[in-house]
Amino acid sequence: MERAALGDKAAELAVAVARGERPALARALNLLDDRRPAARQLATDLLARLQSGDFQRDSHLIGMTGPPGAGKSTLSAALIRVWRQRGLGVGVLAVDPSSPLTGGALLGDRLRMQTSDTDEGVFVRSLACRGEFGGLSAEVWPMSLVMLAACDVVMIETVGVGQREIDVSRMADTTCFVAQPGSGDSVQFLKAGILEVPHVLVVNKEDMGAVARRTLAELGNALGRSHRDGNWQVPVLSTSAANGTGIEALADTLAQHHAILLRDGQLDTRRRSYQAHWIIKRLQQEFGTHGIARLGGENTLAARLVAEHQSLLDQYQAFRQCLLNPTYPEGGNTDHAQS
């Protein structure tokens, strides 16, 4: 297909996605998962258009993570109901374990989420983790950007985290960690540093009574009042997704964190940092650790992407240029990586 025709298709699809048209959103997400060269080019054009100023909106990207069995899917479904009652359009990327046979998503989280199929204001996409170390496949970030253009709230629900699987914190505006009462995981995750990552901590299943209250107190004492993220004091909340208690308060807290990011001008900076992290991972997959070293190293490259490229679109164009012109001069010169 000719380049001009691809550009026209990308422009048409971008407009339809921004309108929240479900068929267009489904097509765009499928496109990002398509490995054929023509689809790759169309997906690249689509992302470039969606990252331009014409399609920017104050959508909120939330990462929902925690150990298996903590009730993330049930809690997510309860949150979706609250958001829909508030008139918000919701997109969900449910990252499921990969099938050992096909590599596809096993759909467990989507089945447990139990959202209404008749609600046009909710769009759920299941996505396999595909064995990525951080628990999120390469497609999650670009798919999030597409959903952010179409929805008011976008939630990434991860596979149950292990002690080092914290990639969602390098992608979401607000990371919410869901703890399982009485499992002992809170102490283990504190040791591993995972509890330093989220902006909101939730002890789900408060209907378990004393066990849940003990976990709540344990996490609160472990974090202390010194645990802050800029102007944000990380709260520890209690919910029961099964009984529907604490959900409104959780939705309010997530919205408050988003409002602070907007007020303090942090949202764009964070997303540029997150996209830089995604770009470096993709470049490392393409060219290896040696290639990143020839570009000046991971930290240097990340700093340059954030400092020199003042928008997500600028960063994405720099990424495209790296792929089109993969010449790594000695001494870490990254001039070729600039748009």
N, C-alpha and C positions, 0 to 999 in steps of 0.2 A: 504494500500500500504506500502511496506517495506521502512524503513528509507533510505537505499542506493538508491532505485529506485526514491524516492522523491528528493534526492540530485542530481541525474543525470538529472531529469526533470528540477529542478531549474537552474542547470548549463547551460543546453541547452537553456532555456528560457532567461536567463540573457544575453547570447551571442547574441541571436536574437534581444533582446531589444536594446542592445548597438549598433547594426548595424542599428537601426532605422527602422526595419521591422514593418510595420503597424499592420499586424495580431498579431504579437507577443506582441506589445505594448497594443493592445486592450485586448488580453488575460490576460496579466499581470495586467491591471487595473481592469478587471472583477474579477480576482482572489483575489485582495485586498478587494473586496466588498462581497466576498463569506464567509458565516459564518460556513460552514461545517468544521468539525475537520481536514479532510485531506487537504482541501483547505487552512485552517489556517496554517498548518505546511508547505505546499509548499510555501505559501506567505512569511512566516518567513524566509525560506531558500533563497528565491529569493532576499529579501531585504538585507539579510546578504551578499550575493554575490555581489549585486550591490553597496554596501557600502565599498567593499574591494578596494584596490588600483588599481586593474586591470581595473576597469570601471570608474575611476574618470576622469572628464573632466571639463573645465572651463565654464560650462554652467551658465546661468544667470536666477535666479528665481525672478520674478517681481510680486508684489501684486498690483492690480488695484482696488481701493476702492473709495467710495464717496456716497453721498445720492442718492436715487432713482430719476431718471429723469435728472441726470447730463450728460448723454450721454456716459456712460462708455463702453457700448457694441459697439457703433458706433466708438468711439475713439480707442477701441481695434482693431476693424477690419481695421481701417486706419493704425495703427501701424503694424499690421501683414503684410499688403501690402508692407510697407517700409522694414521690415525685410526680406521678401521674395525677394524683389528687390536686397537686399544686400547679398543674397545667404545663409541666415540663416534658419535652420530648426526650426519650431515653434510648441510648444505644449501649449494647453490652457485647464485649468480646470475652466469651467464656473459654478460657484456655484449658483444654482437657488433656489428659494423658494420651500419648500416641499409641495406636494399635501396633503391636509387634509384627503384624502380618502386612498391613496396608500402609502404615505410617499415618493414617488419618485419625481424627479425633474420636474418642470413644463415647462422647456426648453425655457423660455422666452428669456433669455440672448443669448442662442445659436441661436435662430431664428433671433434676432436683429443683431447678429454679422455678418451674411451674408458672411461667408468665402466661397471660392470656393471648391466645393466637388471634383473637379478634380485635385486639387493641392496636390500632394503626400507629399509635404514638410510642410503641416499644419495638425496637429491632434488636434481635439477639443473633449473634454469629458465633458458632463454635469453631475453635481453631486448635489444632494439635500443637503441643509444645515441641514435638519433633526432636526430642532428646537434647535440646539446648541446655547448657549447663545452668544458665540463670533462670530456667523455668519458662522463658518466653521465646517463641520463635522469631525469626527476623521480620516476619510480616506484621507483627503486632503494632510497632510504631507507625508505619505508613497507614495501616488500617485505622489506627486511632485518629490520625489526621483527617482521613476521609470522614469518619463518623463525627468528628468535632465540627465539620462543616455542615452537617445535617441535623445534629441533635444539640439539645441544651446541656445534657449531662451524658457523659460517656464513662462507662465503668469497665475496667479490665479485672476480671476475676481469675486469679492464677490457680495453677495446680498447687496442692499443698506444699508449702515451702519447707526446705531443709535448712540446715544451719548456714548455708552460704548462698541460697537462691533468693537474691534480693534485687534482681534486675528491675522489677516493677517500680522500685523507689527511684530508679534513674529514668523514669518515663512518665510517671503520673504527677499531676499538679499536687494532688493530695493522696498520701498513702495511708490506708486504714488497715491496721493489723488486728485480726480477730483471734482472740485467745480461747482455748478450750479449758473450762474449769477443771481443776483437780488432776490434770494430766502430767504436771511437772514440767511441761514444755516451757513455761514462762521463765524458769530458772535457766534452762538450757539455752533458750534464745537470748537471754540477757548475757550469758557468758559469750555467746557467739557474736554479739554486737547487733543482732537483728532488731532489738527493741530500741536502738538508737536511730533507726531509719524512719518509722512511721510518724505521721503528723497527728494521728488519732489512734488510740488504743481502745479496743472494745472487748469486754468479757461477755461473750454470748452465753445463752442458756442460764440466765439468772434464776430461772424457775427451778434450778437444781439446789437452790437454797444456800445452806452454810458453805458448801463446797465452792460455789460461785463467789460468795462474799469473801471467802478466804483468798481466792485467786485475785479478786479485785484489790484487796488490801495489800497483797504481796506485790502486785505490779505497781501500785501507787507508791509504796514504800521504796521499791527498787529504783523507780525513776526519780522520785523526789521533785521538789519544785525547781531544781536547777536545770531540768531537762527542757530546753527551749529550742525553737527553730526561728531565729530572728526575733520578730515581735510576737511570736506565737508560743504560748505555753501549752505543751502537749497534754491533752486531757486523757483520763482513763474513764471510759463510760461503761455502763452495764445495760445489756439488752436481753430480751427474750424474743427471738424471731417467732417461736412457736406461739407465744401468747400475745405478740404484737406490742410489747411494752418496751419503752426506751427508743423506739424507732424514730419518732418525730424529733426527739432530742438529738439523735445521731445525725439525722438529715440537716437539722439546724446547725450543728457543729461543723459538718462538712462545708456547708454554705458559708459559714463565718470564716473558715480558713481561706476559701476561694476569694471572698471579699477582701481579706487582708492582702492577699497576693496582688489583686487588682489595685487596691489603694496604694500599696507601697511600690508599684511598678515592677514587681518581681516575676510576674507570670511569663512575660516574653523572654526575660533573661534565663529563667529556668528551662523553658522549652528549647531555647537555643543550646543550652548546656546538654539537655537530654538528646537532642538531635545530633550534636557533636559526638556524644557517646555512641549513638547508633551508627553514625557514619564510620567511626573508627573500628567498630566491630565488623562492619561489612567490608571495609578495606583490608582488615586483618584476615578475613576469610578469603578475600580475593588474592592478596599478595603476600600474606604470611607476616610473621613477626619481623623478619628482616626488612620487608617493604616498609612497615611502620617505622622501623629504626632509621631507614634512609630518609624518611620524611621528617625526622627530628625527634621521634619518640612519641609515645602515646600522650603524655602530659603536655608536651610542647604543641603537638598537633591540635589537641583539644582546646588549649588556650588560644591558639590562633583562630580556630574556627569560631569561637565565642567572641573574641575581641575584634576581629577584622571583618566579620560578616554580620551585619546588623539586623538581619531578618532570617527566618527559616528558609525563605526562598533563596537568599544569597548563599546560605550554607549548602542547600541542596544543589545549587548550580556548581558550587565548588566541588562537591562530591561527584557530580557528573563529569566534571573536568578531570578529576583524578582518575576516573575509570576510562575516559577517552584518551588520556595522555599519561599513561603510567610510566613516566620516566623519572627515576629517583636520583637526582644529582647528589654527589657526595656532600657531606657536611650538613645534611638536613634541610637544604633549601626547599621551601614549599611554595615558591612563586608559581609553579605550574598548577597548584591546587586552588588558585584564586580565580574567581569568575571574572 
